[in-house]
């Protein structure tokens, strides 16, 4: 290759690089000024607030006061289409340790114990499902009851 060809190729590469850098910078500036706001990822608390406002129900129920069964107490998780619960049995008394509704469901009533029977209600529209937990032979056992309310016009 001769010297003129190499200089031409080098000049073309330099111009292409400069054009690419300038274009990328200009587009990034225009993007911020067109929308009037910077785009940034949401924090976990912002996501939770958005989910709560979108459904009107908490995305995750956090107990008001922690309940801890004695060490070695039998624990078990029950999962259903409406949500899941983690329970424990301390002798013959049940305790709801945590509960989480499925997407599209919220939490209704909660009876967390310790008590002979504990329950949590998951709700979506007019549908309600109550998960009730008791202790049988020192181990958590769950039953469910579903109801649908209909409105007449």
N, CA, C and O atoms as a DFTB+ gen file, in Angstrom:
612 C
 N C O
     1  1       0.844      -1.181       0.000
     2  2       0.000       0.000       0.000
     3  2       0.883       1.236       0.000
     4  3       1.960       1.258       0.596
     5  1       0.406       2.245      -0.672
     6  2       1.212       3.460      -0.691
     7  2       0.799       4.389       0.447
     8  3      -0.194       4.166       1.139
     9  1       1.572       5.399       0.603
    10  2       1.419       6.313       1.711
    11  2       0.096       7.084       1.642
    12  3      -0.516       7.316       2.685
    13  1      -0.349       7.473       0.499
    14  2      -1.605       8.225       0.345
    15  2      -2.810       7.368       0.744
    16  3      -3.766       7.881       1.325
    17  1      -2.772       6.099       0.444
    18  2      -3.867       5.205       0.804
    19  2      -3.945       5.051       2.321
    20  3      -5.034       5.080       2.895
    21  1      -2.783       4.884       2.975
    22  2      -2.765       4.752       4.430
    23  2      -3.245       6.024       5.117
    24  3      -3.999       5.953       6.088
    25  1      -2.825       7.173       4.635
    26  2      -3.283       8.445       5.209
    27  2      -4.792       8.616       5.006
    28  3      -5.484       9.071       5.917
    29  1      -5.297       8.268       3.860
    30  2      -6.733       8.362       3.582
    31  2      -7.535       7.443       4.502
    32  3      -8.566       7.841       5.045
    33  1      -7.050       6.206       4.671
    34  2      -7.714       5.246       5.549
    35  2      -7.681       5.720       7.004
    36  3      -8.683       5.618       7.712
    37  1      -6.545       6.234       7.449
    38  2      -6.414       6.747       8.814
    39  2      -7.326       7.941       9.042
    40  3      -7.965       8.041      10.088
    41  1      -7.393       8.843       8.077
    42  2      -8.278      10.005       8.197
    43  2      -9.740       9.594       8.264
    44  3     -10.525      10.133       9.044
    45  1     -10.087       8.614       7.417
    46  2     -11.476       8.142       7.410
    47  2     -11.819       7.504       8.760
    48  3     -12.898       7.771       9.290
    49  1     -10.939       6.669       9.339
    50  2     -11.170       6.044      10.641
    51  2     -11.299       7.090      11.755
    52  3     -12.158       6.972      12.629
    53  1     -10.441       8.111      11.717
    54  2     -10.499       9.180      12.722
    55  2     -11.819       9.941      12.619
    56  3     -12.439      10.245      13.638
    57  1     -12.244      10.245      11.411
    58  2     -13.507      10.967      11.219
    59  2     -14.694      10.117      11.675
    60  3     -15.620      10.631      12.302
    61  1     -14.669       8.816      11.363
    62  2     -15.760       7.925      11.764
    63  2     -15.828       7.811      13.285
    64  3     -16.918       7.832      13.856
    65  1     -14.677       7.692      13.947
    66  2     -14.633       7.597      15.402
    67  2     -15.147       8.878      16.028
    68  3     -15.964       8.826      16.948
    69  1     -14.694      10.017      15.558
    70  2     -15.124      11.308      16.085
    71  2     -16.631      11.498      15.883
    72  3     -17.313      11.993      16.780
    73  1     -17.146      11.117      14.741
    74  2     -18.577      11.245      14.460
    75  2     -19.395      10.355      15.397
    76  3     -20.436      10.775      15.902
    77  1     -18.932       9.143      15.625
    78  2     -19.646       8.221      16.513
    79  2     -19.686       8.757      17.942
    80  3     -20.738       8.749      18.581
    81  1     -18.548       9.220      18.439
    82  2     -18.488       9.759      19.800
    83  2     -19.383      10.992      19.927
    84  3     -20.136      11.108      20.893
    85  1     -19.311      11.907      18.971
    86  2     -20.122      13.125      19.025
    87  2     -21.611      12.798      18.942
    88  3     -22.416      13.415      19.639
    89  1     -21.984      11.840      18.100
    90  2     -23.397      11.465      17.963
    91  2     -23.928      10.837      19.248
    92  3     -25.037      11.153      19.679
    93  1     -23.154       9.959      19.856
    94  2     -23.565       9.307      21.102
    95  2     -23.750      10.346      22.198
    96  3     -24.728      10.289      22.943
    97  1     -22.834      11.284      22.305
    98  2     -22.932      12.338      23.309
    99  2     -24.168      13.206      23.055
   100  3     -24.892      13.535      23.995
   101  1     -24.411      13.572      21.822
   102  2     -25.550      14.425      21.492
   103  2     -26.875      13.724      21.795
   104  3     -27.791      14.343      22.335
   105  1     -26.982      12.447      21.454
   106  2     -28.209      11.705      21.722
   107  2     -28.454      11.593      23.230
   108  3     -29.597      11.704      23.674
   109  1     -27.411      11.379      24.012
   110  2     -27.601      11.285      25.463
   111  2     -28.086      12.615      26.035
   112  3     -28.914      12.624      26.946
   113  1     -27.592      13.726      25.523
   114  2     -28.061      15.039      25.980
   115  2     -29.503      15.291      25.561
   116  3     -30.305      15.787      26.354
   117  1     -29.827      14.962      24.353
   118  2     -31.184      15.182      23.854
   119  2     -32.176      14.338      24.626
   120  3     -33.265      14.809      24.955
   121  1     -31.817      13.091      24.923
   122  2     -32.718      12.202      25.659
   123  2     -33.104      12.766      27.004
   124  3     -34.272      12.678      27.383
   125  1     -32.177      13.341      27.740
   126  2     -32.468      13.917      29.051
   127  2     -33.336      15.156      28.899
   128  3     -34.262      15.357      29.686
   129  1     -33.060      15.987      27.909
   130  2     -33.790      17.242      27.771
   131  2     -35.161      17.065      27.135
   132  3     -36.043      17.893      27.363
   133  1     -35.371      16.030      26.358
   134  2     -36.691      15.816      25.769
   135  2     -37.692      15.419      26.845
   136  3     -38.796      15.961      26.884
   137  1     -37.333      14.495      27.709
   138  2     -38.252      14.021      28.746
   139  2     -38.246      14.922      29.975
   140  3     -39.204      14.907      30.748
   141  1     -37.205      15.695      30.170
   142  2     -37.116      16.552      31.342
   143  2     -36.740      15.808      32.607
   144  3     -36.790      16.379      33.696
   145  1     -36.368      14.557      32.486
   146  2     -35.977      13.794      33.672
   147  2     -34.936      12.759      33.306
   148  3     -34.898      12.244      32.188
   149  1     -34.103      12.475      34.270
   150  2     -33.121      11.414      34.082
   151  2     -33.808      10.072      34.269
   152  3     -34.711       9.946      35.096
   153  1     -33.396       9.091      33.525
   154  2     -33.917       7.742      33.684
   155  2     -32.973       7.001      34.622
   156  3     -31.764       6.953      34.396
   157  1     -33.548       6.419      35.686
   158  2     -32.740       5.678      36.642
   159  2     -33.548       4.499      37.139
   160  3     -34.778       4.523      37.091
   161  1     -32.868       3.463      37.617
   162  2     -33.599       2.304      38.146
   163  2     -34.332       2.665      39.429
   164  3     -33.897       3.541      40.177
   165  1     -35.456       1.980      39.682
   166  2     -36.226       2.202      40.906
   167  2     -35.592       1.440      42.065
   168  3     -35.012       0.369      41.883
   169  1     -35.715       2.011      43.251
   170  2     -35.264       1.310      44.451
   171  2     -36.329       0.295      44.856
   172  3     -37.452       0.342      44.354
   173  1     -35.985      -0.616      45.755
   174  2     -36.929      -1.628      46.215
   175  2     -38.149      -0.983      46.860
   176  3     -39.273      -1.426      46.623
   177  1     -37.953       0.050      47.668
   178  2     -39.094       0.697      48.318
   179  2     -39.984       1.402      47.296
   180  3     -41.203       1.428      47.465
   181  1     -39.400       1.976      46.236
   182  2     -40.204       2.593      45.183
   183  2     -41.034       1.550      44.439
   184  3     -42.187       1.806      44.090
   185  1     -40.452       0.378      44.197
   186  2     -41.193      -0.706      43.538
   187  2     -42.358      -1.140      44.414
   188  3     -43.475      -1.294      43.919
   189  1     -42.117      -1.342      45.715
   190  2     -43.187      -1.762      46.622
   191  2     -44.297      -0.725      46.691
   192  3     -45.473      -1.088      46.671
   193  1     -43.948       0.580      46.773
   194  2     -44.968       1.631      46.804
   195  2     -45.784       1.628      45.516
   196  3     -47.001       1.814      45.553
   197  1     -45.130       1.422      44.389
   198  2     -45.833       1.398      43.108
   199  2     -46.781       0.209      43.040
   200  3     -47.907       0.344      42.562
   201  1     -46.342      -0.948      43.510
   202  2     -47.210      -2.126      43.505
   203  2     -48.408      -1.929      44.428
   204  3     -49.524      -2.321      44.087
   205  1     -48.187      -1.333      45.578
   206  2     -49.286      -1.104      46.514
   207  2     -50.303      -0.154      45.899
   208  3     -51.506      -0.403      45.984
   209  1     -49.847       0.919      45.287
   210  2     -50.783       1.881      44.710
   211  2     -51.484       1.309      43.487
   212  3     -52.606       1.714      43.183
   213  1     -50.854       0.382      42.779
   214  2     -51.475      -0.208      41.591
   215  2     -52.572      -1.191      41.964
   216  3     -53.587      -1.256      41.270
   217  1     -52.404      -1.954      43.029
   218  2     -53.385      -2.972      43.401
   219  2     -54.261      -2.544      44.562
   220  3     -55.328      -3.120      44.773
   221  1     -53.830      -1.544      45.321
   222  2     -54.572      -1.139      46.492
   223  2     -54.364      -2.063      47.681
   224  3     -54.982      -1.876      48.730
   225  1     -53.495      -3.060      47.525
   226  2     -53.226      -4.022      48.586
   227  2     -51.728      -4.146      48.763
   228  3     -50.977      -3.949      47.808
   229  1     -51.278      -4.469      49.963
   230  2     -49.839      -4.609      50.149
   231  2     -49.292      -5.796      49.360
   232  3     -49.934      -6.843      49.273
   233  1     -48.114      -5.625      48.793
   234  2     -47.482      -6.699      48.035
   235  2     -46.914      -7.748      48.975
   236  3     -46.829      -8.925      48.625
   237  1     -46.530      -7.326      50.154
   238  2     -45.973      -8.267      51.127
   239  2     -46.393      -7.796      52.509
   240  3     -46.170      -6.642      52.875
   241  1     -46.987      -8.667      53.255
   242  2     -47.443      -8.303      54.590
   243  2     -46.320      -8.513      55.589
   244  3     -45.734      -9.592      55.670
   245  1     -46.036      -7.485      56.333
   246  2     -45.033      -7.592      57.387
   247  2     -45.752      -7.526      58.729
   248  3     -46.517      -6.592      58.973
   249  1     -45.522      -8.483      59.585
   250  2     -46.202      -8.488      60.878
   251  2     -45.869      -7.250      61.691
   252  3     -44.753      -6.734      61.626
   253  1     -46.846      -6.776      62.460
   254  2     -46.630      -5.604      63.304
   255  2     -45.656      -5.906      64.426
   256  3     -44.842      -5.058      64.792
   257  1     -45.734      -7.100      64.969
   258  2     -44.815      -7.484      66.044
   259  2     -44.311      -8.893      65.756
   260  3     -45.093      -9.767      65.382
   261  1     -43.031      -9.116      65.923
   262  2     -42.514     -10.450      65.627
   263  2     -42.969     -11.466      66.673
   264  3     -43.044     -11.163      67.863
   265  1     -43.267     -12.669      66.206
   266  2     -43.619     -13.769      67.085
   267  2     -42.623     -14.872      66.801
   268  3     -42.502     -15.334      65.667
   269  1     -41.915     -15.292      67.827
   270  2     -40.915     -16.339      67.659
   271  2     -41.281     -17.533      68.513
   272  3     -41.368     -17.425      69.736
   273  1     -41.496     -18.670      67.877
   274  2     -41.752     -19.869      68.668
   275  2     -40.468     -20.320      69.345
   276  3     -39.381     -19.849      69.010
   277  1     -40.597     -21.217      70.282
   278  2     -39.410     -21.712      70.983
   279  2     -38.509     -22.460      70.001
   280  3     -38.999     -22.975      68.996
   281  1     -37.220     -22.530      70.264
   282  2     -36.321     -23.293      69.389
   283  2     -36.771     -24.751      69.284
   284  3     -37.161     -25.354      70.284
   285  1     -36.719     -25.304      68.105
   286  2     -37.109     -26.685      67.878
   287  2     -38.587     -26.859      67.576
   288  3     -39.041     -27.983      67.360
   289  1     -39.356     -25.758      67.556
   290  2     -40.776     -25.863      67.232
   291  2     -40.928     -26.306      65.777
   292  3     -40.123     -25.928      64.926
   293  1     -41.948     -27.100      65.492
   294  2     -42.195     -27.590      64.134
   295  2     -42.684     -26.445      63.253
   296  3     -43.654     -25.768      63.594
   297  1     -42.014     -26.226      62.121
   298  2     -42.433     -25.192      61.178
   299  2     -42.779     -25.838      59.845
   300  3     -42.307     -26.927      59.519
   301  1     -43.621     -25.135      59.077
   302  2     -44.011     -25.645      57.768
   303  2     -44.515     -24.505      56.907
   304  3     -45.126     -23.560      57.406
   305  1     -44.254     -24.598      55.595
   306  2     -44.761     -23.613      54.639
   307  2     -45.866     -24.255      53.821
   308  3     -45.752     -25.395      53.371
   309  1     -46.943     -23.492      53.638
   310  2     -48.052     -23.923      52.795
   311  2     -48.186     -22.920      51.657
   312  3     -48.255     -21.714      51.894
   313  1     -48.222     -23.417      50.411
   314  2     -48.341     -22.546      49.245
   315  2     -49.589     -22.901      48.460
   316  3     -49.876     -24.073      48.213
   317  1     -50.323     -21.874      48.074
   318  2     -51.539     -22.016      47.288
   319  2     -51.502     -20.992      46.168
   320  3     -50.619     -20.135      46.141
   321  1     -52.438     -21.069      45.256
   322  2     -52.497     -20.100      44.162
   323  2     -52.740     -18.682      44.644
   324  3     -52.357     -17.723      43.972
   325  1     -53.368     -18.539      45.793
   326  2     -53.694     -17.216      46.336
   327  2     -52.558     -16.614      47.156
   328  3     -52.509     -15.399      47.344
   329  1     -51.642     -17.453      47.645
   330  2     -50.536     -16.963      48.450
   331  2     -49.931     -18.083      49.272
   332  3     -50.311     -19.247      49.140
   333  1     -48.986     -17.718      50.119
   334  2     -48.312     -18.725      50.938
   335  2     -48.180     -18.229      52.371
   336  3     -48.190     -17.028      52.641
   337  1     -48.055     -19.199      53.289
   338  2     -47.874     -18.894      54.705
   339  2     -46.781     -19.774      55.269
   340  3     -46.581     -20.901      54.815
   341  1     -46.073     -19.258      56.261
   342  2     -45.106     -20.044      57.022
   343  2     -45.617     -20.062      58.449
   344  3     -45.883     -19.017      59.042
   345  1     -45.752     -21.262      58.994
   346  2     -46.350     -21.423      60.314
   347  2     -45.444     -22.256      61.208
   348  3     -44.505     -22.907      60.750
   349  1     -45.757     -22.215      62.493
   350  2     -45.031     -23.029      63.465
   351  2     -46.014     -23.513      64.506
   352  3     -47.053     -22.895      64.739
   353  1     -45.676     -24.623      65.126
   354  2     -46.452     -25.143      66.254
   355  2     -45.553     -25.149      67.477
   356  3     -44.470     -25.734      67.468
   357  1     -46.013     -24.500      68.514
   358  2     -45.328     -24.502      69.793
   359  2     -46.256     -25.242      70.743
   360  3     -47.193     -24.665      71.295
   361  1     -45.984     -26.521      70.922
   362  2     -46.876     -27.442      71.641
   363  2     -48.170     -27.536      70.845
   364  3     -48.146     -27.984      69.699
   365  1     -49.307     -27.124      71.421
   366  2     -50.577     -27.214      70.698
   367  2     -51.067     -25.853      70.219
   368  3     -52.241     -25.704      69.879
   369  1     -50.187     -24.866      70.189
   370  2     -50.559     -23.510      69.775
   371  2     -49.867     -23.168      68.455
   372  3     -48.650     -23.295      68.324
   373  1     -50.661     -22.735      67.490
   374  2     -50.148     -22.377      66.166
   375  2     -49.734     -20.904      66.141
   376  3     -50.285     -20.072      66.861
   377  1     -48.744     -20.607      65.289
   378  2     -48.253     -19.241      65.111
   379  2     -48.032     -19.023      63.618
   380  3     -47.400     -19.844      62.952
   381  1     -48.556     -17.907      63.091
   382  2     -48.244     -17.503      61.719
   383  2     -46.943     -16.715      61.767
   384  3     -46.890     -15.646      62.375
   385  1     -45.900     -17.226      61.136
   386  2     -44.614     -16.536      61.141
   387  2     -44.535     -15.502      60.028
   388  3     -44.004     -14.409      60.228
   389  1     -45.066     -15.846      58.840
   390  2     -45.090     -14.893      57.735
   391  2     -46.143     -15.321      56.737
   392  3     -46.596     -16.465      56.746
   393  1     -46.536     -14.381      55.865
   394  2     -47.513     -14.661      54.822
   395  2     -47.235     -13.734      53.659
   396  3     -46.757     -12.614      53.838
   397  1     -47.537     -14.210      52.474
   398  2     -47.276     -13.428      51.275
   399  2     -48.349     -13.744      50.233
   400  3     -48.470     -14.893      49.808
   401  1     -49.128     -12.745      49.814
   402  2     -50.151     -12.997      48.805
   403  2     -49.522     -13.199      47.433
   404  3     -48.443     -12.674      47.158
   405  1     -50.189     -13.955      46.578
   406  2     -49.745     -14.118      45.197
   407  2     -50.042     -12.828      44.443
   408  3     -50.795     -11.979      44.920
   409  1     -49.450     -12.689      43.271
   410  2     -49.678     -11.495      42.459
   411  2     -51.168     -11.359      42.156
   412  3     -51.820     -12.321      41.752
   413  1     -51.692     -10.164      42.355
   414  2     -53.108      -9.913      42.127
   415  2     -53.959     -10.086      43.373
   416  3     -55.158      -9.811      43.343
   417  1     -53.361     -10.537      44.463
   418  2     -54.079     -10.728      45.722
   419  2     -53.532      -9.789      46.781
   420  3     -52.378      -9.368      46.721
   421  1     -54.377      -9.468      47.751
   422  2     -53.974      -8.678      48.899
   423  2     -54.271      -9.458      50.164
   424  3     -54.821     -10.558      50.113
   425  1     -53.908      -8.890      51.290
   426  2     -54.124      -9.542      52.577
   427  2     -55.346      -8.926      53.233
   428  3     -55.456      -7.707      53.359
   429  1     -56.265      -9.791      53.651
   430  2     -57.437      -9.353      54.407
   431  2     -57.148      -9.479      55.885
   432  3     -56.191      -8.894      56.394
   433  1     -57.977     -10.244      56.573
   434  2     -57.802     -10.440      58.018
   435  2     -56.627     -11.362      58.309
   436  3     -56.337     -12.289      57.553
   437  1     -55.956     -11.083      59.428
   438  2     -54.856     -11.932      59.894
   439  2     -55.049     -12.197      61.375
   440  3     -55.199     -11.268      62.169
   441  1     -55.043     -13.457      61.737
   442  2     -55.033     -13.870      63.139
   443  2     -53.770     -14.691      63.312
   444  3     -53.735     -15.871      62.963
   445  1     -52.726     -14.063      63.856
   446  2     -51.411     -14.698      63.824
   447  2     -51.055     -15.554      65.024
   448  3     -50.092     -16.318      64.952
   449  1     -51.780     -15.461      66.110
   450  2     -51.490     -16.313      67.253
   451  2     -50.371     -15.752      68.115
   452  3     -49.984     -14.592      67.980
   453  1     -49.869     -16.580      68.986
   454  2     -50.147     -18.003      69.170
   455  2     -51.559     -18.248      69.687
   456  3     -52.054     -17.551      70.572
   457  1     -52.190     -19.268      69.099
   458  2     -53.558     -19.642      69.439
   459  2     -53.796     -21.069      68.952
   460  3     -53.000     -21.593      68.172
   461  1     -54.864     -21.696      69.393
   462  2     -55.164     -23.041      68.901
   463  2     -55.343     -23.081      67.377
   464  3     -55.037     -24.088      66.739
   465  1     -55.843     -21.975      66.798
   466  2     -55.980     -21.877      65.337
   467  2     -55.614     -20.459      64.912
   468  3     -56.007     -19.488      65.559
   469  1     -54.859     -20.348      63.820
   470  2     -54.488     -19.049      63.260
   471  2     -54.936     -19.028      61.809
   472  3     -55.148     -20.079      61.204
   473  1     -55.083     -17.817      61.245
   474  2     -55.537     -17.749      59.861
   475  2     -55.099     -16.458      59.203
   476  3     -54.784     -15.469      59.863
   477  1     -55.088     -16.500      57.862
   478  2     -54.854     -15.313      57.049
   479  2     -55.803     -15.398      55.869
   480  3     -56.063     -16.480      55.341
   481  1     -56.317     -14.249      55.462
   482  2     -57.241     -14.201      54.339
   483  2     -56.574     -13.463      53.181
   484  3     -56.068     -12.354      53.351
   485  1     -56.577     -14.089      51.998
   486  2     -56.088     -13.464      50.783
   487  2     -57.305     -13.081      49.937
   488  3     -58.238     -13.870      49.784
   489  1     -57.284     -11.862      49.390
   490  2     -58.439     -11.360      48.654
   491  2     -58.035     -10.811      47.300
   492  3     -56.972     -10.209      47.145
   493  1     -58.905     -11.028      46.319
   494  2     -58.729     -10.471      44.983
   495  2     -60.115     -10.198      44.423
   496  3     -60.859     -11.129      44.119
   497  1     -60.466      -8.913      44.284
   498  2     -61.812      -8.572      43.844
   499  2     -62.813      -9.084      44.862
   500  3     -62.711      -8.769      46.047
   501  1     -63.785      -9.876      44.407
   502  2     -64.768     -10.450      45.308
   503  2     -64.379     -11.820      45.836
   504  3     -65.114     -12.402      46.633
   505  1     -63.247     -12.341      45.410
   506  2     -62.798     -13.660      45.851
   507  2     -62.015     -13.550      47.151
   508  3     -61.147     -12.690      47.296
   509  1     -62.332     -14.434      48.097
   510  2     -61.637     -14.475      49.378
   511  2     -61.253     -15.918      49.666
   512  3     -62.078     -16.823      49.533
   513  1     -60.008     -16.134      50.060
   514  2     -59.558     -17.457      50.486
   515  2     -58.910     -17.320      51.852
   516  3     -57.982     -16.533      52.038
   517  1     -59.409     -18.094      52.804
   518  2     -58.867     -18.084      54.153
   519  2     -58.068     -19.364      54.354
   520  3     -58.570     -20.466      54.127
   521  1     -56.834     -19.207      54.777
   522  2     -55.985     -20.348      55.122
   523  2     -55.955     -20.415      56.648
   524  3     -55.530     -19.472      57.316
   525  1     -56.410     -21.539      57.180
   526  2     -56.501     -21.732      58.631
   527  2     -55.523     -22.836      59.021
   528  3     -55.505     -23.906      58.413
   529  1     -54.715     -22.567      60.033
   530  2     -53.696     -23.523      60.467
   531  2     -53.934     -23.890      61.927
   532  3     -54.139     -23.027      62.780
   533  1     -53.900     -25.191      62.189
   534  2     -53.969     -25.726      63.546
   535  2     -52.777     -26.652      63.740
   536  3     -52.033     -26.922      62.797
   537  1     -52.602     -27.126      64.936
   538  2     -51.506     -28.054      65.226
   539  2     -52.080     -29.429      65.525
   540  3     -52.872     -29.599      66.451
   541  1     -51.672     -30.400      64.732
   542  2     -52.070     -31.788      64.945
   543  2     -50.831     -32.568      65.329
   544  3     -49.885     -32.664      64.548
   545  1     -50.834     -33.118      66.514
   546  2     -49.689     -33.878      67.032
   547  2     -48.400     -33.053      66.963
   548  3     -47.328     -33.586      66.676
   549  1     -48.516     -31.736      67.230
   550  2     -47.347     -30.862      67.258
   551  2     -46.844     -30.393      65.907
   552  3     -45.796     -29.752      65.829
   553  1     -47.579     -30.703      64.827
   554  2     -47.157     -30.314      63.485
   555  2     -48.240     -29.455      62.823
   556  3     -49.425     -29.759      62.967
   557  1     -47.862     -28.384      62.097
   558  2     -48.868     -27.530      61.458
   559  2     -49.672     -28.286      60.395
   560  3     -49.123     -29.056      59.607
   561  1     -50.985     -28.043      60.398
   562  2     -51.895     -28.601      59.396
   563  2     -52.797     -27.468      58.919
   564  3     -53.327     -26.709      59.730
   565  1     -52.973     -27.356      57.599
   566  2     -53.727     -26.238      57.035
   567  2     -54.980     -26.714      56.325
   568  3     -55.023     -27.803      55.754
   569  1     -56.003     -25.865      56.378
   570  2     -57.212     -26.041      55.583
   571  2     -57.505     -24.709      54.899
   572  3     -57.104     -23.654      55.390
   573  1     -58.202     -24.759      53.767
   574  2     -58.559     -23.532      53.065
   575  2     -60.061     -23.458      52.895
   576  3     -60.746     -24.476      52.795
   577  1     -60.563     -22.225      52.863
   578  2     -61.974     -21.985      52.600
   579  2     -62.056     -20.798      51.652
   580  3     -61.542     -19.720      51.952
   581  1     -62.708     -20.999      50.498
   582  2     -62.825     -19.944      49.502
   583  2     -64.270     -19.504      49.380
   584  3     -65.191     -20.320      49.419
   585  1     -64.453     -18.194      49.232
   586  2     -65.781     -17.626      49.009
   587  2     -65.690     -16.608      47.895
   588  3     -64.650     -15.984      47.687
   589  1     -66.781     -16.448      47.189
   590  2     -66.876     -15.444      46.137
   591  2     -68.101     -14.620      46.406
   592  3     -69.199     -15.161      46.534
   593  1     -67.935     -13.313      46.493
   594  2     -69.091     -12.454      46.695
   595  2     -69.539     -11.943      45.341
   596  3     -68.723     -11.564      44.500
   597  1     -70.830     -11.939      45.145
   598  2     -71.386     -11.420      43.898
   599  2     -72.224     -10.206      44.241
   600  3     -72.889     -10.155      45.276
   601  1     -72.178      -9.249      43.368
   602  2     -72.970      -8.041      43.579
   603  2     -74.104      -8.037      42.576
   604  3     -73.914      -8.372      41.407
   605  1     -75.270      -7.659      43.032
   606  2     -76.402      -7.570      42.114
   607  2     -76.615      -6.114      41.744
   608  3     -76.429      -5.214      42.563
   609  1     -77.004      -5.900      40.506
   610  2     -77.195      -4.534      40.028
   611  2     -78.648      -4.218      39.923
   612  3     -79.012      -3.108      39.536
